[in-house]
Amino acid sequence: MLLGTVVGNVWATVKDPTLTGLRLLVIQPYTLDGKPSAETLIAVDPLGAGIGERVLVVFGRAARHAIGRGHDIGFQTAVAGIIDRMELGDGRTVGPVKAQDTAP
């Protein structure tokens, strides 16, 4: 699993039938050095996260469980939580959006 920030939405008019009605988000992984990651990933969002929010992303079986449609689904990445707050060992606090982060 990883922590990331929602940076966009994905719309697909043609997709696997098991994905019908599911919302897809573009997630940028959170980095400890504060620099934006060059990587992004796509995750199903059963919770309703918005752009800018920090989310917990899970993969594989955990993702299929979070999506809630059993194991016959054509996706293995999902938002499993919307972060309220995270405290790091160096005293930093990570908020639900970047503007609410605090320094040590």
Backbone as a chain_set.jsonl record, in Angstrom:
{"seq": "MLLGTVVGNVWATVKDPTLTGLRLLVIQPYTLDGKPSAETLIAVDPLGAGIGERVLVVFGRAARHAIGRGHDIGFQTAVAGIIDRMELGDGRTVGPVKAQDTAP", "coords": {"N": [[0.841, -1.175, 0.0], [0.291, 2.348, -0.381], [0.75, 5.858, 0.309], [-0.803, 8.605, -1.16], [-1.508, 11.476, -3.273], [-4.445, 12.733, -4.664], [-4.521, 13.638, -7.966], [-5.963, 13.892, -10.256], [-8.707, 12.926, -12.483], [-10.006, 10.054, -14.256], [-11.642, 9.337, -17.232], [-13.324, 6.896, -19.02], [-14.843, 5.743, -21.803], [-14.93, 3.334, -23.052], [-14.363, 0.327, -21.581], [-13.395, -2.459, -19.485], [-16.142, -4.535, -18.736], [-16.508, -5.115, -16.006], [-15.795, -2.875, -14.686], [-17.747, -0.99, -14.89], [-19.489, 1.83, -13.816], [-17.663, 2.505, -11.86], [-15.489, 4.826, -10.303], [-12.519, 6.367, -11.431], [-9.306, 7.41, -10.406], [-6.415, 9.556, -10.704], [-3.438, 9.109, -9.075], [-0.767, 10.502, -7.253], [2.146, 9.361, -5.825], [3.097, 9.959, -2.399], [6.015, 11.564, -1.234], [8.758, 11.437, 1.038], [10.696, 13.417, 0.968], [9.42, 15.654, 0.111], [9.415, 16.45, -2.52], [7.691, 16.407, -5.629], [6.571, 13.288, -6.872], [7.607, 11.654, -9.867], [6.112, 9.676, -10.807], [2.85, 8.284, -11.437], [-0.286, 6.72, -10.664], [-3.217, 4.788, -11.401], [-6.266, 4.44, -9.731], [-9.161, 2.723, -8.53], [-11.889, 4.369, -7.039], [-13.822, 3.858, -4.446], [-14.693, 5.462, -2.394], [-15.016, 8.243, -2.73], [-13.041, 10.313, -2.893], [-11.461, 13.521, -3.355], [-9.843, 15.824, -5.673], [-6.591, 16.743, -4.718], [-6.752, 15.673, -2.179], [-5.3, 13.502, 0.295], [-4.707, 10.069, 0.099], [-5.008, 6.568, 0.985], [-3.728, 3.928, -0.736], [-4.361, 0.692, -1.922], [-3.396, -2.591, -3.113], [-3.917, -5.432, -5.336], [-5.432, -8.282, -3.858], [-6.426, -6.949, -1.582], [-7.256, -4.555, -2.735], [-9.283, -5.417, -4.491], [-11.086, -6.298, -2.576], [-11.651, -3.861, -1.286], [-12.925, -2.516, -3.372], [-15.221, -3.986, -3.596], [-16.581, -5.807, -5.253], [-16.115, -8.496, -5.438], [-13.816, -11.062, -6.582], [-13.698, -11.207, -9.318], [-12.908, -8.937, -11.022], [-11.662, -6.418, -13.168], [-9.432, -4.935, -12.139], [-6.798, -3.932, -9.928], [-6.066, -2.018, -8.072], [-6.883, 0.266, -5.576], [-8.522, 2.945, -3.777], [-8.432, 2.903, -0.366], [-8.719, 4.396, 1.873], [-9.258, 7.739, 3.092], [-7.054, 10.12, 4.07], [-6.864, 11.603, 7.269], [-4.934, 12.582, 8.994], [-1.416, 12.267, 9.497], [1.37, 11.335, 11.37], [4.822, 11.769, 11.317], [8.003, 10.244, 12.085], [9.988, 12.199, 12.404], [8.74, 14.37, 13.449], [7.152, 15.825, 11.724], [3.891, 16.623, 10.502], [1.484, 15.257, 8.408], [-1.121, 16.397, 6.579], [-4.63, 16.181, 5.522], [-4.659, 17.492, 3.107], [-2.097, 19.124, 1.179], [-1.714, 21.807, 2.061], [-2.204, 21.695, 4.755], [-0.085, 20.446, 5.959], [2.52, 20.227, 8.441], [5.652, 21.474, 9.697], [8.463, 20.015, 11.53]], "CA": [[0.0, 0.0, 0.0], [1.045, 3.598, -0.388], [0.045, 7.103, 0.542], [-0.668, 9.456, -2.331], [-2.384, 12.63, -3.434], [-5.286, 12.679, -5.864], [-4.142, 14.738, -8.86], [-6.824, 13.956, -11.424], [-9.744, 11.919, -12.736], [-9.91, 9.353, -15.531], [-12.909, 8.944, -17.818], [-13.136, 5.929, -20.104], [-16.139, 5.314, -22.319], [-14.784, 1.92, -23.372], [-13.569, -0.309, -20.544], [-13.829, -3.784, -19.079], [-17.484, -4.448, -18.155], [-16.488, -5.197, -14.535], [-15.495, -1.539, -14.159], [-18.894, -0.116, -15.112], [-19.968, 2.557, -12.643], [-16.597, 2.789, -10.904], [-14.755, 6.075, -10.491], [-11.076, 6.162, -11.514], [-8.53, 8.592, -10.045], [-4.973, 9.587, -10.904], [-2.807, 9.289, -7.759], [0.673, 10.733, -7.252], [2.665, 8.9, -4.541], [3.679, 10.914, -1.459], [7.432, 11.329, -0.987], [9.203, 12.013, 2.305], [11.529, 14.598, 0.754], [8.561, 16.766, -0.269], [9.44, 16.697, -3.959], [6.656, 15.617, -6.305], [6.99, 12.065, -7.552], [7.39, 11.66, -11.312], [5.221, 8.552, -11.077], [1.442, 8.342, -11.072], [-0.993, 5.459, -10.86], [-4.667, 4.907, -11.493], [-6.922, 3.612, -8.718], [-10.615, 2.801, -8.385], [-12.233, 5.117, -5.833], [-15.162, 3.578, -3.927], [-14.971, 6.306, -1.233], [-15.369, 9.617, -3.09], [-11.96, 11.27, -2.648], [-11.412, 14.632, -4.292], [-8.52, 16.275, -6.092], [-5.822, 17.378, -3.647], [-6.82, 14.906, -0.932], [-4.351, 12.417, 0.503], [-5.433, 8.804, 0.184], [-4.292, 5.319, 1.164], [-3.989, 3.09, -1.901], [-4.018, -0.72, -1.738], [-3.218, -3.334, -4.361], [-4.21, -6.856, -5.365], [-6.616, -8.793, -3.168], [-6.956, -5.882, -0.72], [-7.955, -3.599, -3.608], [-10.539, -6.026, -4.943], [-11.971, -6.29, -1.408], [-12.087, -2.472, -1.081], [-13.854, -2.174, -4.451], [-16.465, -4.607, -3.158], [-17.278, -6.562, -6.299], [-15.564, -9.841, -5.508], [-12.498, -11.225, -7.195], [-13.79, -11.154, -10.777], [-12.918, -7.54, -11.443], [-10.49, -6.13, -13.982], [-8.605, -3.883, -11.558], [-6.167, -4.372, -8.688], [-5.593, -0.855, -7.324], [-8.074, 0.969, -5.075], [-8.447, 3.823, -2.62], [-9.013, 2.227, 0.787], [-8.926, 5.36, 2.944], [-8.936, 9.153, 2.892], [-6.228, 10.427, 5.234], [-7.175, 12.777, 8.082], [-3.679, 13.094, 9.543], [-0.364, 11.282, 9.663], [2.516, 11.885, 12.076], [6.057, 11.11, 10.95], [8.967, 10.115, 13.173], [10.799, 13.407, 12.56], [7.917, 15.434, 14.011], [6.266, 16.43, 10.728], [2.521, 16.144, 10.406], [0.956, 15.273, 7.057], [-2.555, 16.616, 6.677], [-5.462, 15.622, 4.462], [-4.223, 18.184, 1.892], [-0.742, 19.667, 1.37], [-1.754, 23.073, 2.784], [-2.323, 21.433, 6.192], [1.131, 19.811, 6.47], [3.296, 21.075, 9.374], [7.066, 21.15, 9.858], [8.776, 19.552, 12.905]], "C": [[0.88, 1.229, 0.0], [0.119, 4.758, -0.085], [0.255, 7.972, -0.678], [-1.658, 10.598, -2.307], [-3.166, 12.482, -4.729], [-4.946, 13.898, -6.717], [-5.018, 14.82, -10.104], [-7.853, 12.847, -11.469], [-9.48, 11.265, -14.079], [-11.326, 9.019, -15.976], [-12.614, 8.0, -18.961], [-14.506, 5.453, -20.564], [-16.114, 3.841, -22.716], [-13.861, 1.314, -22.322], [-14.123, -1.692, -20.26], [-15.196, -3.661, -18.406], [-17.512, -4.506, -16.625], [-16.214, -3.839, -13.893], [-16.635, -0.545, -14.342], [-19.344, 0.522, -13.801], [-18.907, 2.889, -11.619], [-15.845, 4.051, -11.298], [-13.26, 5.782, -10.48], [-10.348, 7.474, -11.239], [-7.072, 8.434, -10.437], [-4.354, 9.948, -9.55], [-1.312, 9.499, -7.947], [1.198, 10.308, -5.879], [3.277, 10.034, -3.712], [5.143, 10.558, -1.261], [7.861, 12.046, 0.286], [10.045, 13.272, 2.123], [10.721, 15.817, 0.31], [8.546, 17.099, -1.742], [8.368, 15.859, -4.631], [7.249, 14.394, -6.988], [6.721, 12.209, -9.043], [6.403, 10.579, -11.714], [3.774, 8.917, -10.741], [0.86, 6.954, -11.261], [-2.476, 5.739, -10.896], [-5.279, 3.956, -10.475], [-8.437, 3.803, -8.784], [-10.899, 3.497, -7.056], [-13.653, 4.807, -5.373], [-15.591, 4.534, -2.813], [-15.364, 7.747, -1.553], [-14.316, 10.65, -2.763], [-11.961, 12.354, -3.725], [-9.989, 15.014, -4.645], [-7.865, 17.054, -4.954], [-5.824, 16.598, -2.35], [-5.763, 13.805, -0.904], [-5.14, 11.136, 0.746], [-4.474, 7.639, 0.431], [-4.702, 4.394, 0.029], [-3.519, 1.667, -1.611], [-4.039, -1.433, -3.083], [-3.686, -4.771, -4.21], [-5.505, -7.225, -4.667], [-7.261, -7.73, -2.275], [-7.741, -4.859, -1.539], [-9.289, -4.161, -4.072], [-11.553, -6.069, -3.798], [-12.525, -4.871, -1.181], [-13.103, -2.036, -2.134], [-15.22, -2.795, -4.183], [-17.246, -5.364, -4.213], [-16.706, -7.964, -6.459], [-14.241, -9.876, -6.251], [-12.523, -11.207, -8.712], [-13.938, -9.716, -11.24], [-11.605, -7.247, -12.154], [-9.618, -5.011, -13.451], [-8.034, -4.343, -10.24], [-5.527, -3.224, -7.911], [-6.823, -0.067, -6.877], [-7.73, 1.893, -3.918], [-9.158, 3.117, -1.472], [-9.25, 3.178, 1.955], [-8.583, 6.765, 2.504], [-8.272, 9.616, 4.18], [-6.723, 11.69, 5.944], [-5.894, 13.427, 8.585], [-2.692, 11.95, 9.674], [0.801, 11.973, 10.354], [3.742, 11.076, 11.707], [7.038, 11.136, 12.115], [9.804, 11.355, 13.408], [10.0, 14.598, 13.08], [7.009, 16.132, 13.023], [4.875, 15.823, 10.831], [2.07, 16.31, 8.968], [-0.554, 15.373, 7.175], [-3.321, 16.002, 5.531], [-5.203, 16.266, 3.103], [-2.891, 18.849, 2.201], [-0.718, 20.942, 2.211], [-1.83, 22.871, 4.295], [-1.13, 20.674, 6.762], [1.832, 20.779, 7.422], [4.721, 20.564, 9.45], [7.313, 20.667, 11.289], [8.996, 20.698, 13.865]], "O": [[2.063, 1.166, 0.336], [-1.103, 4.666, -0.202], [1.374, 8.071, -1.183], [-2.527, 10.677, -1.439], [-2.601, 12.143, -5.768], [-5.062, 15.037, -6.267], [-4.84, 15.72, -10.924], [-7.876, 11.954, -10.622], [-8.815, 11.84, -14.94], [-12.119, 8.485, -15.201], [-11.743, 8.276, -19.786], [-15.242, 4.83, -19.799], [-17.15, 3.177, -22.717], [-12.712, 1.733, -22.185], [-15.197, -2.051, -20.742], [-15.391, -2.767, -17.583], [-18.449, -3.995, -16.01], [-16.384, -3.678, -12.684], [-16.497, 0.625, -13.983], [-19.552, -0.168, -12.802], [-19.216, 3.501, -10.597], [-15.601, 4.304, -12.478], [-12.779, 5.038, -9.626], [-10.719, 8.521, -11.768], [-6.552, 7.32, -10.496], [-4.704, 10.966, -8.952], [-0.663, 8.773, -8.701], [0.745, 10.838, -4.864], [3.894, 10.949, -4.255], [5.484, 9.382, -1.134], [7.38, 13.14, 0.578], [10.105, 14.108, 3.025], [11.281, 16.902, 0.149], [7.757, 17.935, -2.182], [8.152, 14.71, -4.243], [8.309, 14.472, -7.609], [5.726, 12.814, -9.442], [5.911, 10.572, -12.843], [3.515, 9.751, -9.874], [1.447, 6.112, -11.941], [-2.934, 6.8, -10.472], [-4.863, 2.803, -10.366], [-8.928, 4.898, -9.059], [-10.221, 3.241, -6.061], [-14.601, 5.426, -5.857], [-16.72, 4.445, -2.329], [-15.986, 8.408, -0.722], [-14.66, 11.771, -2.388], [-12.403, 12.131, -4.852], [-9.04, 14.578, -3.993], [-8.488, 17.902, -4.315], [-4.973, 16.837, -1.493], [-5.386, 13.255, -1.939], [-6.114, 11.123, 1.499], [-3.285, 7.72, 0.125], [-5.886, 4.108, -0.149], [-2.411, 1.463, -1.115], [-4.618, -0.95, -4.056], [-3.835, -5.271, -3.095], [-6.537, -6.579, -4.851], [-8.485, -7.62, -2.216], [-8.771, -4.356, -1.089], [-10.305, -3.467, -4.049], [-12.75, -5.894, -4.025], [-13.715, -4.699, -0.916], [-14.03, -1.282, -1.836], [-16.252, -2.205, -4.504], [-18.456, -5.542, -4.076], [-16.815, -8.552, -7.535], [-13.63, -8.839, -6.511], [-11.464, -11.194, -9.339], [-14.973, -9.33, -11.784], [-10.558, -7.774, -11.778], [-9.108, -4.209, -14.233], [-8.698, -5.067, -9.498], [-4.559, -3.43, -7.179], [-7.701, 0.235, -7.685], [-6.776, 1.658, -3.177], [-10.335, 2.772, -1.579], [-9.911, 2.81, 2.926], [-7.722, 6.965, 1.647], [-8.859, 9.516, 5.258], [-6.971, 12.714, 5.308], [-5.77, 14.652, 8.605], [-3.076, 10.808, 9.928], [1.182, 13.078, 9.969], [3.723, 9.847, 11.769], [6.913, 11.958, 13.022], [10.292, 11.553, 14.521], [10.52, 15.712, 13.147], [6.177, 16.948, 13.42], [4.712, 14.66, 11.2], [2.248, 17.373, 8.373], [-1.191, 14.526, 7.802], [-2.731, 15.368, 4.657], [-5.488, 15.668, 2.065], [-2.587, 19.111, 3.364], [0.208, 21.139, 2.998], [-1.543, 23.803, 5.047], [-1.152, 20.292, 7.932], [1.757, 21.995, 7.246], [4.974, 19.37, 9.289], [6.476, 20.88, 12.166], [9.264, 20.472, 15.045]]}, "num_chains": 1, "name": "protein.A"}
